[in-house]
Amino acid sequence: MKFNLRARLTAEFLGSAFLVAAVIGSGIMGERLAAGNVAIALLANTIATGAVLVALILTFGPISGAHLNPAVTLADAMEHGIPWREAVAYMLVQCAGGVAGAIVAHLMFGLRCYSFSSHSRHGWTLVLSEFVATFGLLSVIWGCSRLRSGAVPFAVAGYITAAYWFTASTSFANPAVTIARSLSDTFAGIRPADVPMFIGAQIAGALGATFVFRWLVPNLSANADQVVVPHCAALDSARRH
């Protein structure tokens, strides 16, 4: 069984919205409760993001593959896992879902629905961090989805949780999330002027990891079918049980 495009796009929209709501909402909550301790606020932000990623990939993976990230969708389209026409639609709804998630997070905490961020994140160190973060994320996805697909939700969440702390940028690693966070002048925000460099580094990291895994796993292109969660296999397994 394969879900129709409308269902898959809805899953990507909802998943992206919940992801951004968790990122921004936990940042607001952490900052409010941490009494100025940035490390505690970041820890709260990290735990919430890692936890929600596991839940969202397990929930929406069997429907859409749970990309929730235009960089992941781009890589999947390059490896023939999703048609380019559908990939463009995925990326658009991921961005729209991210914006919706930012608005919802603001409203939940009594803020105006959006506010352009003034949080400066510029410089070559942060751009390099985004390249490294996204390269690592796609490496985890390509390796696990081809060799240990059942581990993908936990591997992705574990990697992002760690990357929050070992990258100077706190690992955005997602163009849709980056755009959405530019609409939030809160702990998790990024100044709109810094968004293009972040997105460029993220795309470069995704492409780099994809090319590396073409060499590491030569038959990767032939095997690509839903980069994050192979949902057809998941549904077959569910029916057997």
ZIJOPE-V31117 format. One record per backbone hydrogen bond with DSSP energy under -0.5 kcal/mol. CO is the residue of the C=O (numbers start at 1). NH is the residue of the N-H. Records with the same first field share a line. If there is no record, write none. Layout:
CO: NH  NH
This chain:
4: 8
5: 9
6: 10
7: 11
8: 12
9: 13
10: 14
11: 15
12: 16
13: 17
14: 18
15: 19
16: 20
17: 21
18: 22
19: 23
20: 24
21: 25
22: 26
23: 27
24: 28
25: 29
26: 30
27: 31
28: 32
29: 33
30: 34
31: 36
34: 37
36: 38
37: 41
38: 42
39: 43
40: 44
41: 45
42: 46
43: 47
44: 48
45: 49
46: 50
47: 51
48: 52
49: 53
50: 54
51: 55
52: 56
53: 57
54: 58
55: 59
56: 60
57: 61
60: 63  64  65  66
61: 65
65: 229
69: 72  73
70: 74
71: 75
72: 76
73: 77
74: 78
75: 79
76: 81  82
77: 80
83: 87
84: 88
85: 89
86: 90
87: 91
88: 92
89: 93
90: 94
91: 95
92: 96
93: 97
94: 98
95: 99
96: 100
97: 101
98: 102
99: 103
100: 104
101: 105
102: 106
103: 107
104: 108
105: 109
106: 109  111
107: 110
117: 192
118: 120
119: 191
123: 126  127
124: 128
125: 129
126: 130
127: 131
128: 132
129: 133
130: 134
131: 135
132: 136
133: 137
134: 138
135: 139
136: 140
137: 141
138: 142
139: 143
140: 144
141: 145
142: 146
143: 147
144: 148
148: 151
149: 152
151: 155
152: 156
153: 157
154: 158
155: 159
156: 160
157: 161
158: 162
159: 163
160: 164
162: 165  166
163: 167
167: 170
174: 178
175: 179
176: 180
177: 181
178: 182
179: 182
180: 183
181: 184  190
182: 117
183: 115
184: 186
186: 189
191: 194  195
192: 195  196
194: 198
195: 199
196: 200
197: 201
198: 202
199: 203
200: 204
201: 205
202: 206
203: 207
204: 208
205: 209
206: 210
207: 211
208: 212
209: 213
210: 214
211: 215
212: 216
213: 217
217: 220
219: 223
220: 224
221: 224
229: 231
230: 233  234
231: 235
232: 236
233: 237
234: 238
235: 239
236: 240
237: 241
238: 241
